[in-house]
Amino acid sequence: MLKTKTLLATLIAAFGLMLGSTVTAWAGMPEYGFFDEFEGNTIIGWGWNPSTPNTAVSVQVTVTNQDTGEQVASFEPLAGTFRTDLKEHNIGNGNHGFKIKMDWDSLADGTYLVEGWVEGQKFDNSRTYLKGEAAMAKAAEEAKAEEAPATVSGTRSLGVFRTTGYCPCYQCSEGWGRHTSTGAIARSSHTIAVDPRVIPYGSKVMINGVVYTAEDRGGGVKGNHIDIFFDNHAQTRQHGSRMQEVFLIQ
C-alpha cells in the first residue's frame, strides 16, 4: 500500500484569505525546517515560519562537538533560495532553502551535532558529522548494537496486523524519499511507519523474525496496520498486503 501523508496544519482562514491561498504543511513532514544530507563541506537545508509562509527567514544553525559539549561554530543564514521540491509540497513560495560552508578540516576528530532553529522553533531533525576513523568506528559499533535482536529480554504479541510496504520513490513518499516524521533516515529491514497511537515512535517490534523500529507514519496507516520500508518499489509490490503477527520487544 502506498504511504500517504496527511494534513498537519492549515493556516487560519483569515490569514489564508489575506494571502489569497491556503498554505499547508503535511503530517510526517518537517514543520519549521530540515537538514538535508551533507555535500562535502556544505550543510544544506531549509527553514520557514508557517505563519508568514512567503517570507524568507533567518535560521540559526549551531555545530557542537558531542564528545566535549563545545559549540565550535554558529551561523545565521537567510533561508531564501528557491527549491522546486519545497514549492511542490506547499512550503510557501519555495524560497526557503539555504547552504552553509563548514570548514570541517579545521576541527579535531570527533562527532559533531548540527542543529537548527527558526525564531526559536527547532528544526524537525538534526545531523551528525563524523570526523576521523575513531568516530566512524564508534558510530558503527553503536549501530550494530542497536540492530542486534538476539539480546532482547522478551517479546509480547501485539496481535495480527496488516502489513504493507513503501519505498523512497515519489509514488510512495511524495518526493520526501527516505526522510521520516521522526527525522530519522528510513532504512530497509529497520524502518516502519505506524499509527503512533497504537505503536509509539521508537518502539521495536519483530515481524517474521526481523526487528523493526517505529520511525515514521502515514495518512493511510491507522490502527493495526504497519507500513514496512523497502529500498525500491519492486520490493514493495512483492510484499503486497499481508496479515502477520507483530511482537513488541520489551
N, C-alpha and C positions, 0 to 999 in steps of 0.2 A: 504494500500500500504506500502511496506517495506521502511523504511527510509534508504537512501544510503548516503554515504559520498563521496564528490567529491575531486579531487586532489587540494591541497592547494598550494604546491610549489614543484618544481623539481630542483635539483642541476644543475648547469651549465654543459653543455655537456663535457667540457674539464675535469672538476673535476670528473664527472662520469666515463669517460674513464680511468682516472688515478686510480680510485678505482676498475674498472672492473665491476661496477654495478651502477645503478641509485637509489638513496635514496630519498624517498618522504615522505612528511607529508600530511595528509588528511584534506580537508576542514571540519570545525566543530571540528577538533581535536586540542589538545594543540600543540603549535608550539615550545616553548622553555622549558616548564616544567609544572608540575601539582602536586597539593597536593591531595592525596587520603584521605579517611576517617581516623580520628584518631583511634588508637587502644590503649586505656588506656593512658599511659604516652609516647606513641611512635607516632611521627609525620612521616608519610610515604609519599613518593613522588618520582618523577623522574625529571631529567633535562638533557639536551644535547644542543650542538651547531650544528645546521643542516649543517654548513659549514665544520665541522670536525666530521662527523656522527659516526665514530667508536672510538672516543677518549673520555675517561671518563673525565668529567669536574667537577670543584669545583662549588658548588652552595652556594649562600648567603641566609640565612634564618633569619628573624627577628620576634620577638614576641613583640607586642606593646599593652599596656593597652589602650583600646579605650576610657575609661572614663577619663583618665588623660593625655593621649598622651605620656606617658613614655615608652621607649623601655626597656623591662625587660630582654630580652635575645637575643643573636645572635649566629649563628652557621655558619660554612663553611665546611660542609661535602663533601666528594668526592662522586659524583654520579657514582658509578662504579659497582653496584650489578646487576647481570643478572636477568631479568624478562622475562618470556615467552611471556606475553601479549605485551611487547614493541617490541620484536623480530617479533611477528606475524603481527604487524602494521607498520613494516619497520622503527622503531625508531632505526636507526643504527644497531649495532650488539646485541642490547638488554641489554648491560651492562651499564645501566644508572639509576638504582634505588638507593635510599638511605633511611636510617632510622635514626631518631634523638630521643634521650631520653630527654624528657622535664619534669622537676620537677614541675608539676602544683600545688602540695600540698604546695609548699613554697610560693606561690603567694597569694595576697589578693583576696577576692571575686571580681568578675567583668567580663567584656567581653574583651577577648584578640584576637587580629588580628594577624594571621600568614601569612607572605608574603615571596616570594622568587624571586631570580634573577639568571640568568646565564650570566655572562660577561656583566652586565648592562641591559640585556633584562629581563623584568619582566615575571614571571610565568603567565599562562593564567587564573589562579584563585587564590583566597586566601581562608583561612579558619578562622572561628571564634571558640573560645573555651569559653564556658560559665561556670563560676565557682560560685557556690552559688545560693541559691533559688531566690534571688532578680534579678540576671542577667537572670536566666531562665524565671522568670515571666515577665520581661520586654520584652524579645525576643518573648514570646508567645503572648503578647498583640500587639506587632508590627506586627507579622504575621497575627493575627486575623484582625487587622485594614486594612492590605493590601488586605485581601481576601474579605472584606465586599463590595458587589456591590450596596447596597441599597442607598448609599450616593453619587453616581455618579451624576455629574451635567447634563449630557446629553449624547446622543449617535447619531452617524451618520452612515447610512448604507454605507458599502463599496461595496455592491453588493453581488451577489451569487458566492460562492466559492465551489470548490470540496474539501471535507474533507475526509481524510483517517486517519489511526491510526498506531502507532508504540509503542513498549514496550522495556523493558531492555534486552530482550533475544538477543542472539548472532545473530540470523537470522535478527532481525530488526536493531540492533545497532552495529553490527560487533564487539562485545566484549567490547564496551565502556559503556554499562549499562546505568546508569542514568546521566552520565556526558554530559553536553551540550556545544555548541560552545561558550556560554557566560560565562561559568564557574559555572552557577547555577546547582543545582541538580534537575533533572526533577521530577515532581510530577503529579499524575493524577488529573484531574479536575483543572489543573493550567497551565501546560506547553504545548506550541505548537511550532512546527517547521514551519518556514515561509520563504518566499523569502524576505529578508530584503530590497530589492528594492521596494517592494510593501507594506510590513508592517514592519516598522523599529523595531529593537530589543527594548524591554522594553514596547512596545505598549500593551495596554489592550483591548481585544476585547470580545464581547459577542456572543456566538453561542448557539442557542437553550436554552437561559436563563442562561448559565454558563459563568462566566468570566474567560478568559484565559490570560496568559502573554506570549508574543513572546520572547522565550529564546533560541531557537535552530534553526538549519537549516539542510537541507539535499540535496544531489545532485539531487534527483528526485522531489524536491519541488520548483516549478518555477511558477511565475505569480499568478493567482488566485487559488492557491492550498494551503491548510493548512494540516499539519500532527499533529494529536492530540495524546498526550502521554497517554498511559494506563499502568496499573500495570502488566498486563500479556497478553500473546498472544491470549488467548481465547477472551478477551475483544476487542482486536484489530480486530480479524476476525469478531466478532459480529457487530462491527461498519461498516466494509467494506468500500465502497466508496459511499458518499452521496453528493448531491447538497444542500447547506444550505446558507441562508443569514447571512452575517457577519456584526456586528455593532462595530464601533470604539467607545470606551468610551472616552469622552472628559472631 
